[in-house]
């Protein structure tokens, strides 16, 4: 762990970043650090989003250290983890070993910063677009169902008399109901950028994934939100929100 944190320190100093916090997950099997970037942006109503690099090193043999771009919405600490370079979890920026010369560390940090700047610019455009597009209640419910209860939509599509079906939200289970509630009352939901917009709908999903009511003692919730199924749901939510906003 001392070797890992020493590398984190060298990497962030080489890229003129600020290491804000660090910790471990899965009973110490995963070591992570959040390094703050200088770039960020604000949406309507002073809704601030800051840029971070999430550094992760696993103690499992054969797994390289990975670095991902992670925008964080300040008002609620909602996160999205995005691969550096081409989209997709398999294309995360990787550091193959910790015993690098200073020149190699500098090159790696500069490359990560360049890739993260591209990610930040793209995400800013997406956030501004989502915050400018209003939602309809029916579309929000369909958006939530597509993400969390797709089989419900499939079964409803088979109904011989769709008009006789109850409202979609009446069939929501716990997680879907939590997202619907977060859209109305989670931190930041009433800000100008989020109230009644697709930015608000996206953040309802990220809030429920990032801030679960049941906390794992081994950090499994956070691992899921950053690297596992929770992260996949949030990335899918961004794609879906953009699709809905495009036809709003």
N, C-alpha and C positions, 0 to 999 in steps of 0.2 A: 504493500500500500504506500509506503514511503517513496518507493521508486516511481509509482504511478503519479502521485501528487507532485513529485519533483518534475516529472515530465509535463504535467498540466501547467505548472508554474512557468517552465521554460517556453512552452508553446504559447501561452497567453501573453507573456512579456514580449515575445518575438513579434506578435501580431498587434501589439499595443491595445490589448483587451484587458478587461478587469474581471478577475475571478471573484464572483459574488458569493457562491455557496457550493458546497460539495458534500457528498455522503456516500452511503452504500445501500444496496438493495439485495433482496434474496439472501438474507443472512450473511452478507459480506461477499457474495460471489460476484457482484457487479459494483464497480466503483464509478462514480459519476461526478461531473463538475459542470456548473453553469457559468459561462464566461460572457460578460456583457459587451456588446458591440457599441460603437459610437452612433451608428445609424438607428433611426426610428421614425415614426410618423404619428400624426394626429388626425382623427376623423372629426366630423361635425360634433359640436358639443364638448370639445376638449377630451375626446376619447383617445387616450394615448396607447400606442403599441410600441414596445421596445424589442430590439433584436438581440438574440443570444446565440451562442454556440453551445450545444450540449455535447460534452465529451464523455465517452463511456468506454471503460476498460473491463473486460470480463476476465476472471481468473480461470476460466475454462480453457484447456489446452487447445490451441489452433484457432482461437478467435482473436482477430486483430482489434486494436482500438479504433472506434468509429467516432466521427464528428458529424453532427447534424445541425442545420439551421432551425432555430426554435423561436418564433415570434411569441411574445407574451403580452396579453392585453392587461394593462396595469390595474384597471378598476376591479378585476375579478381574478387575476392570475390565471386566466385560461390560456392553454398552450396548444400549439400545433407543431409537431415535429416533421420536418421536411428534409429529404435527402439533398445533399449538395451535389451539383452536377445534374445528370439526368434524373427524372422523377423515378421513385421506386425504392423500396427498402434495400434492394440488392445493389444499389449504386451509391450507398453512403460513402462519404469521404473516409478513407481508411489510412491508418498509420500502422505499418507492418511490424515495427518493433520500437521499443522505448529507448534503446541505446543508439540514438542518432547524434551525429555531429551537429554543432550549433548551426552551421550553414544549412544543413538539411532541415532542421527544425524551422529556421527562418523561411525557407522555400515552402515548406508545408503550411506554415501559418499564413503566408501571403496568398497561397493558392486557396486556402479555406476562406480567407477574407474576401477574395475576389468572387468566389462562388456564392458566398453568403450575401454579398451586395446585390448580385443578380437575383437571388431568391427574395431579398427584401423588396426590391423594386417591383418584382412580379406580384408579390403578396400585397403590397400597397395598392397597386392597381385593382386587384381583386377585391380588397376590403372596401375601397372607395366605391367600386361598382355595386357591391352587395348593399352597402349602406344607403345607396341612392334608389334602391328598388323596393317598392312596397310589397307586402305579402297579403294574401287573402287567407282567412282562417281555414278554409277547405284545403288550400294548397299546403299550409303548414302541417296539417294533420296527415296529408298524403306523404309529405317529405319525411315526417317522423316514422310513419309506418314503413316506408321504403327502406329506411335505415335499420329499424329495430323489429318490425313485425311484417316482413314481406309476405309471409304465408297468409296473413289476414287479408291482404289485398288480393291475393290469388283466389282465396275462397269466396270473397265478395264478388269477384269478377265472374264466378260460375253461377251466381244466383239467377234464378229465372225471372225474379221480380225485384230488380235493384231498388225500386222506389219503396219497397216494404222493409228495407234494411234499416237498422238503427243508425244514428250518427257514428261515423268511424271512431271518434274518440271514445265512445261508449265501450269499445272493444279493446282499448288500450290496457296493457299490463303495466307493472310497476315502473319499469325504466322509461317506457314511452310516456306514461303519465308524468313522470318526473321532468322530462324534456318539455312537455307542453306547459307545465307549471313554471319551469325555469324561463321560458320565453316571456312570461308575464312578470315574474317577480325576482329573478336572480339579480345579483349585483351587476349594475350597468344596463339592465334591460330597459330602463326608462330614459336612457340618454338619447339625444337626438339621432345619433348614428344608428341606434339599435331598435328603438321602439317602432314596432310595426314594419321592420325591414328584414331583408334576408341576412344581413349582418347579425341582427338579433337572433334569427333562427339558427344560424351557424353556432353562435356563442351559447345558445341554450344547450346544444349537444355537447360542446366542449366543456361546459360547466358541469354537466351531470357526469361526464366521464372523468374529469379531473378532480371533482370534489364528491366522491361517493359517500353515502350515509354510513356504510359499513367499512371500517378501516382495517386493512390487513396488518398484522403485527410484523410481517417480514417485508413489507414494502411491495407486495404483489400488485396493489392497486396502482401505485406510481409506475411500476415497471410496465404494466399493461397500458397505461395512459401515454407513456413515452415510446415504448418499443414493441408492444404486443397488440392484442385485439382492440384495446381502447384506442390506440394510435391509428389503427386501420379504420375504425369507425369514424374518427375525426377527419381523417383525410378523405374518406368517402363522403362525409357530410359536406366538406368544402366543394367537392366536385358536383354533388347534387344541388347544393344551394346555388352555384353558378349556373347550372342548367335551368333551374326554376326561374332565377332572376333574369336570364336571357329572354324569356318569353313573358315576363311580367309587364 
